[in-house]
Amino acid sequence: MRVELPDDLIEDIRFRTEQEGREIEETIADLVRAGLGQSSNRQTPARVDASVLERRTGVAEKFLSGEWGVDLTGFREGRVADRNSATDRAFDASKHLD
């Protein structure tokens, strides 16, 4: 089998082969194996039956309707207070360094 590759890719492979002190065939085989191992096409499709889809639909509807919403009252104020407290602690710590 013969595969045509771009010149820049061949140069990169040759450089890696020299750096690792290996045969070019070994380097290419490892690179192809690594590429296939990370391929998104190798994902195993999940089998989903009607009951799973029905359950997912029910969960999505609860979130969209607000039934499973989150009350964030006071969240921003608490976050500001936390930041101010951290700033105060850092400022106090810097006084002790002098």
Residue frames as qw, qx, qy, qz and C-alpha x, y, z in Angstrom:
[[0.000, 0.889, 0.457, 0.000, 0.00, 0.00, 0.00],
 [0.414, 0.141, 0.009, 0.899, 1.22, 3.46, -0.82],
 [0.123, -0.864, -0.456, 0.172, -0.03, 6.64, 0.85],
 [0.374, 0.511, 0.050, 0.773, 0.78, 10.13, -0.40],
 [0.397, -0.742, -0.380, 0.384, 1.36, 12.66, 2.38],
 [0.175, 0.972, -0.007, 0.154, 2.09, 16.39, 2.22],
 [0.622, 0.448, -0.375, 0.522, 5.79, 17.33, 2.27],
 [0.175, -0.623, 0.380, -0.661, 5.52, 19.29, 5.52],
 [0.868, -0.339, 0.138, -0.335, 4.00, 16.27, 7.25],
 [0.924, 0.207, -0.219, 0.234, 6.76, 14.01, 5.93],
 [0.319, 0.581, -0.410, 0.626, 9.38, 16.42, 7.29],
 [0.518, -0.548, 0.316, -0.576, 7.70, 16.41, 10.71],
 [0.984, -0.126, 0.016, -0.125, 7.63, 12.60, 10.71],
 [0.764, 0.388, -0.310, 0.412, 11.29, 12.38, 9.67],
 [0.005, -0.639, 0.409, -0.651, 12.26, 14.84, 12.40],
 [0.746, -0.427, 0.253, -0.443, 10.36, 12.83, 15.02],
 [0.983, 0.107, -0.139, 0.060, 11.89, 9.59, 13.73],
 [0.539, 0.502, -0.402, 0.544, 15.40, 11.02, 14.09],
 [0.278, -0.605, 0.370, -0.648, 14.68, 12.45, 17.54],
 [0.847, -0.293, 0.254, -0.365, 13.34, 9.12, 18.81],
 [0.081, -0.506, 0.847, 0.141, 15.99, 7.00, 17.05],
 [0.665, 0.192, 0.683, -0.233, 13.38, 4.74, 15.48],
 [0.272, 0.148, 0.757, 0.576, 12.48, 3.44, 12.05],
 [0.256, 0.040, -0.154, -0.953, 10.12, 5.62, 10.05],
 [0.499, -0.233, -0.732, -0.401, 7.60, 2.76, 9.72],
 [0.400, -0.360, -0.729, 0.423, 7.39, 2.43, 13.51],
 [0.035, -0.231, -0.219, 0.947, 6.90, 6.16, 13.96],
 [0.373, -0.048, -0.419, -0.827, 4.17, 6.34, 11.33],
 [0.504, -0.296, -0.801, -0.132, 2.39, 3.30, 12.77],
 [0.297, -0.359, -0.617, 0.635, 2.42, 4.82, 16.29],
 [0.106, 0.164, 0.004, -0.981, 1.14, 8.16, 14.99],
 [0.457, -0.143, -0.597, -0.644, -1.69, 6.49, 13.09],
 [0.470, -0.343, -0.799, 0.154, -2.61, 4.36, 16.11],
 [0.160, -0.314, -0.434, 0.829, -2.63, 7.44, 18.35],
 [0.245, 0.067, -0.232, -0.939, -4.77, 9.32, 15.85],
 [0.506, -0.230, -0.720, -0.416, -7.27, 6.50, 15.57],
 [0.394, -0.328, -0.748, 0.422, -7.47, 6.18, 19.34],
 [0.032, -0.364, -0.301, 0.881, -8.49, 9.83, 19.64],
 [0.121, -0.170, -0.600, -0.772, -10.91, 9.78, 16.73],
 [0.441, 0.061, 0.373, -0.814, -14.44, 10.90, 17.53],
 [0.680, 0.145, -0.472, -0.541, -15.75, 8.27, 15.11],
 [0.428, 0.093, -0.885, 0.158, -14.89, 5.49, 17.56],
 [0.359, -0.143, 0.494, -0.779, -17.56, 6.45, 20.07],
 [0.047, -0.235, -0.969, -0.053, -19.98, 3.69, 20.89],
 [0.347, -0.343, -0.253, -0.835, -23.51, 4.88, 20.24],
 [0.242, -0.004, 0.752, -0.614, -25.77, 4.64, 23.26],
 [0.207, -0.337, -0.835, -0.382, -28.87, 2.58, 22.80],
 [0.214, 0.070, 0.380, -0.897, -31.88, 4.57, 23.88],
 [0.032, -0.410, -0.889, -0.203, -35.32, 3.11, 24.07],
 [0.180, -0.656, -0.401, -0.614, -38.64, 4.97, 24.31],
 [0.593, -0.708, -0.366, 0.115, -38.70, 4.93, 28.13],
 [0.566, -0.284, -0.034, 0.773, -35.32, 6.71, 28.34],
 [0.141, 0.319, 0.326, 0.879, -36.43, 9.34, 25.84],
 [0.381, -0.712, -0.478, -0.345, -39.67, 9.83, 27.75],
 [0.628, -0.604, -0.264, 0.413, -37.76, 10.32, 31.02],
 [0.444, -0.064, 0.122, 0.886, -35.36, 12.80, 29.39],
 [0.054, -0.538, -0.431, -0.722, -38.29, 14.73, 27.98],
 [0.512, -0.742, -0.429, -0.056, -39.87, 14.93, 31.43],
 [0.603, -0.444, -0.113, 0.653, -36.65, 16.21, 33.00],
 [0.285, 0.165, 0.276, 0.903, -36.18, 18.82, 30.27],
 [0.220, -0.670, -0.485, -0.517, -39.77, 20.02, 30.67],
 [0.566, -0.709, -0.348, 0.238, -39.27, 20.51, 34.42],
 [0.493, -0.279, 0.051, 0.823, -36.19, 22.66, 33.86],
 [0.127, 0.309, 0.423, 0.842, -37.80, 24.66, 31.06],
 [0.330, -0.716, -0.515, -0.336, -40.97, 25.29, 33.05],
 [0.050, -0.633, 0.365, -0.681, -38.99, 26.52, 36.05],
 [0.853, -0.430, -0.163, -0.245, -40.25, 23.72, 38.32],
 [0.882, -0.222, -0.080, 0.408, -36.65, 22.66, 38.92],
 [0.281, 0.826, -0.096, 0.479, -35.28, 26.18, 38.83],
 [0.627, -0.176, -0.404, 0.642, -32.75, 27.57, 41.26],
 [0.178, -0.958, -0.210, -0.076, -33.37, 30.55, 43.50],
 [0.658, 0.200, -0.150, 0.711, -30.30, 32.76, 43.33],
 [0.227, -0.915, -0.133, -0.306, -31.60, 35.52, 45.58],
 [0.504, -0.828, 0.239, 0.047, -28.64, 37.09, 47.33],
 [0.912, 0.095, 0.153, 0.368, -26.07, 35.29, 45.22],
 [0.463, 0.679, -0.027, 0.569, -24.49, 38.42, 43.77],
 [0.320, -0.853, 0.182, -0.371, -24.38, 40.18, 47.11],
 [0.874, -0.422, 0.229, 0.073, -22.72, 37.17, 48.71],
 [0.820, 0.321, 0.104, 0.462, -20.20, 36.99, 45.92],
 [0.175, 0.817, -0.111, 0.538, -19.31, 40.66, 46.34],
 [0.592, -0.739, 0.225, -0.229, -18.96, 40.15, 50.10],
 [0.942, -0.135, 0.179, 0.249, -16.65, 37.17, 49.54],
 [0.628, 0.544, 0.015, 0.556, -14.46, 39.17, 47.17],
 [0.121, -0.859, 0.155, -0.473, -14.29, 42.10, 49.57],
 [0.793, -0.568, 0.211, -0.058, -13.36, 39.79, 52.41],
 [0.899, 0.104, 0.129, 0.406, -10.59, 38.18, 50.35],
 [0.368, 0.727, -0.049, 0.578, -9.27, 41.61, 49.37],
 [0.416, -0.822, 0.185, -0.342, -9.28, 42.71, 53.02],
 [0.905, -0.353, 0.199, 0.131, -7.41, 39.57, 54.08],
 [0.770, 0.361, 0.075, 0.522, -4.82, 40.06, 51.34],
 [0.094, 0.827, -0.102, 0.545, -4.36, 43.71, 52.31],
 [0.643, -0.711, 0.209, -0.192, -3.99, 42.77, 55.99],
 [0.938, -0.099, 0.156, 0.292, -1.45, 40.07, 55.13],
 [0.585, 0.591, -0.010, 0.556, 0.60, 42.53, 53.09],
 [0.243, -0.884, 0.160, -0.367, 0.88, 44.84, 56.15],
 [0.819, -0.510, 0.262, 0.028, 2.62, 42.06, 58.07],
 [0.872, 0.286, 0.089, 0.387, 5.22, 41.59, 55.34],
 [0.248, 0.849, -0.134, 0.446, 6.77, 45.02, 55.85]]
